Amino acid sequence: MAYAVVVVCGLVILIVTHIYNTFVFPLYKRRQIINQHGCKLPQKLPFHDPLFGLDIIFESYRAHNSHSYLSLVKSRFDKYGTTFEARMLGRTVVNTIEPRNIQALLATQFNDFGLGDRRIAAFEPLLGHSIFTTDGDAWKHFRAMLRPSFGKQQVGCTDLLETHVGNMLHLIPRDGSTVDLQQLFFRLTIR
């Protein structure tokens, strides 16, 4: 009997901890950031499934299969503004094309944000351990390597990048055969 009580109490503690870490603390942290920076809450993408947002996922999946995903995303930004949030697989996902938000994410408040496990897991097989798949000190290292390329004189000069992209495109077979782009992308990105 005492063993069953310990097991039930342990399960309750695990469930409460999971709910707190997954829902309560992120909402608290988000409110704290909103108040600290005077942010407005983003518009919410309407959904029928408030828990998992499966309707949004299926809509995105259908658009992907019909080669109209970018049009779908553009229409969402056109309708809901430069920043909106969606509920997907139990998580709140914020989508933004607002230049000030992008600047905060990538430069002025970089340490307040992270890529997240899902993005790293999705892109690391394609892009390797690179600027696109790292956070923290590794990202700072890659950024420092790239910084000279984005000086005022360099930004308008795309000849070097064009040369490398052109070289990569020449390596892709023109006969319609299957090609593994992963190694080509690895060579093109700084790792």
C-alpha positions as CSV (number, residue, x, y, z in Angstrom):
1,M,0.0,0.0,0.0
2,A,2.8,2.5,0.9
3,Y,4.6,1.6,-2.3
4,A,1.5,2.5,-4.4
5,V,1.2,5.8,-2.6
6,V,4.9,6.6,-3.3
7,V,4.4,5.6,-7.0
8,V,1.2,7.7,-7.4
9,C,2.9,10.7,-5.6
10,G,5.9,10.4,-7.9
11,L,3.7,10.3,-11.0
12,V,1.8,13.3,-9.8
13,I,5.1,15.2,-9.2
14,L,6.3,14.3,-12.7
15,I,3.1,15.4,-14.3
16,V,2.9,18.7,-12.4
17,T,6.6,19.4,-13.2
18,H,6.1,18.7,-16.9
19,I,3.1,21.0,-17.0
20,Y,5.0,23.7,-15.2
21,N,8.1,23.4,-17.4
22,T,6.1,23.1,-20.6
23,F,3.3,25.6,-20.1
24,V,3.5,27.7,-17.0
25,F,7.2,28.8,-16.9
26,P,7.4,29.6,-20.6
27,L,4.3,31.8,-20.3
28,Y,5.7,33.5,-17.2
29,K,9.1,34.1,-19.0
30,R,7.3,35.4,-22.1
31,R,5.3,37.9,-20.0
32,Q,8.5,39.0,-18.3
33,I,10.2,39.7,-21.7
34,I,7.1,41.4,-23.0
35,N,6.9,43.7,-20.0
36,Q,10.7,44.4,-20.0
37,H,10.8,45.4,-23.6
38,G,7.4,47.0,-24.0
39,C,6.4,44.5,-26.7
40,K,2.9,44.0,-28.1
41,L,1.4,40.6,-28.1
42,P,1.4,39.0,-31.6
43,Q,-1.8,38.2,-33.4
44,K,-2.8,34.6,-33.1
45,L,-3.2,32.4,-36.2
46,P,-6.8,31.1,-35.8
47,F,-7.0,27.3,-35.3
48,H,-9.6,24.7,-34.6
49,D,-7.4,22.4,-32.6
50,P,-6.3,24.5,-29.6
51,L,-4.1,21.8,-28.1
52,F,-2.0,20.6,-31.0
53,G,-2.8,22.9,-33.9
54,L,-3.2,19.9,-36.2
55,D,-5.4,21.9,-38.6
56,I,-2.5,24.4,-39.1
57,I,0.0,21.5,-39.5
58,F,-2.3,19.8,-42.1
59,E,-2.8,23.0,-44.0
60,S,0.9,23.5,-44.2
61,Y,1.5,19.9,-45.2
62,R,-1.1,20.2,-48.0
63,A,0.5,23.5,-49.2
64,H,3.9,21.8,-49.1
65,N,2.7,18.9,-51.2
66,S,1.1,21.2,-53.8
67,H,4.2,23.4,-54.0
68,S,2.4,26.4,-52.6
69,Y,3.9,26.6,-49.1
70,L,5.6,29.9,-49.6
71,S,2.4,31.4,-50.9
72,L,0.6,30.1,-47.8
73,V,3.2,31.7,-45.5
74,K,3.1,35.0,-47.4
75,S,-0.7,35.0,-47.2
76,R,-0.5,34.5,-43.4
77,F,1.9,37.4,-43.0
78,D,-0.3,39.5,-45.3
79,K,-3.3,38.8,-43.2
80,Y,-1.9,38.7,-39.6
81,G,1.0,41.2,-39.9
82,T,4.8,40.9,-39.6
83,T,4.6,38.9,-36.4
84,F,2.0,36.3,-35.4
85,E,1.9,33.2,-33.3
86,A,0.6,29.7,-34.0
87,R,-0.1,26.6,-31.9
88,M,1.8,23.6,-33.2
89,L,2.2,20.2,-31.5
90,G,1.4,21.7,-28.2
91,R,3.9,24.6,-28.5
92,T,3.5,28.2,-29.3
93,V,5.5,29.2,-32.3
94,V,6.1,32.8,-33.1
95,N,6.6,33.7,-36.8
96,T,8.2,37.0,-37.7
97,I,9.5,39.0,-40.6
98,E,9.7,42.2,-38.6
99,P,13.2,43.7,-39.1
100,R,13.5,44.9,-35.5
101,N,12.6,41.4,-34.2
102,I,15.1,39.8,-36.6
103,Q,17.8,42.2,-35.4
104,A,17.0,41.4,-31.8
105,L,17.2,37.7,-32.5
106,L,20.4,37.8,-34.5
107,A,22.3,40.7,-32.9
108,T,21.2,42.9,-30.1
109,Q,19.5,40.3,-27.9
110,F,21.0,37.1,-29.2
111,N,21.7,35.6,-25.8
112,D,17.9,35.8,-24.9
113,F,17.0,33.4,-27.7
114,G,18.0,30.0,-29.0
115,L,17.3,27.9,-32.0
116,G,15.6,25.1,-30.1
117,D,16.2,21.4,-30.3
118,R,13.7,20.8,-33.2
119,R,15.4,23.3,-35.6
120,I,18.8,22.0,-34.8
121,A,17.7,18.4,-35.3
122,A,15.9,19.3,-38.6
123,F,18.8,21.3,-40.2
124,E,22.0,19.7,-38.8
125,P,21.7,16.7,-41.1
126,L,21.5,19.1,-44.1
127,L,23.9,21.9,-43.0
128,G,26.1,20.2,-40.5
129,H,27.5,21.9,-37.4
130,S,27.5,25.4,-38.7
131,I,26.3,28.9,-38.1
132,F,22.7,27.8,-39.0
133,T,22.6,25.0,-36.4
134,T,24.4,26.3,-33.4
135,D,23.8,28.6,-30.4
136,G,26.0,30.3,-27.8
137,D,29.8,30.3,-28.1
138,A,29.8,28.2,-31.3
139,W,27.5,30.6,-33.0
140,K,29.5,33.6,-31.9
141,H,32.6,31.9,-33.4
142,F,31.0,31.4,-36.7
143,R,29.6,34.9,-36.7
144,A,33.0,36.4,-36.0
145,M,34.4,34.5,-39.0
146,L,31.6,35.9,-41.2
147,R,31.6,39.5,-39.8
148,P,34.2,40.8,-42.3
149,S,32.0,39.6,-45.2
150,F,29.2,41.9,-44.0
151,G,31.1,45.2,-43.8
152,K,29.7,48.2,-45.6
153,Q,32.0,47.7,-48.5
154,Q,31.4,43.9,-48.7
155,V,27.6,43.9,-48.6
156,G,27.2,45.2,-52.1
157,C,29.9,43.0,-53.5
158,T,28.3,39.7,-54.2
159,D,30.8,38.6,-56.9
160,L,32.7,36.2,-54.6
161,L,29.4,34.6,-53.3
162,E,28.1,34.4,-56.9
163,T,31.3,32.6,-57.9
164,H,31.0,30.0,-55.2
165,V,27.2,29.4,-55.8
166,G,28.0,29.2,-59.5
167,N,30.7,26.6,-58.9
168,M,28.2,24.6,-56.8
169,L,25.5,24.8,-59.5
170,H,28.0,23.5,-62.1
171,L,28.5,20.3,-59.9
172,I,24.8,19.4,-60.2
173,P,24.1,17.0,-63.1
174,R,22.0,18.3,-65.9
175,D,20.8,14.9,-67.0
176,G,18.0,14.7,-64.5
177,S,19.7,12.1,-62.4
178,T,19.4,12.1,-58.6
179,V,22.0,14.1,-56.7
180,D,22.8,14.3,-53.0
181,L,23.0,18.1,-52.3
182,Q,24.2,17.6,-48.7
183,Q,27.9,17.6,-49.5
184,L,27.5,20.5,-51.9
185,F,25.8,22.5,-49.1
186,F,28.4,21.5,-46.6
187,R,31.1,22.9,-48.9
188,L,29.1,26.1,-49.4
189,T,28.5,26.8,-45.7
190,I,31.0,27.7,-43.1
191,R,31.3,24.8,-40.6
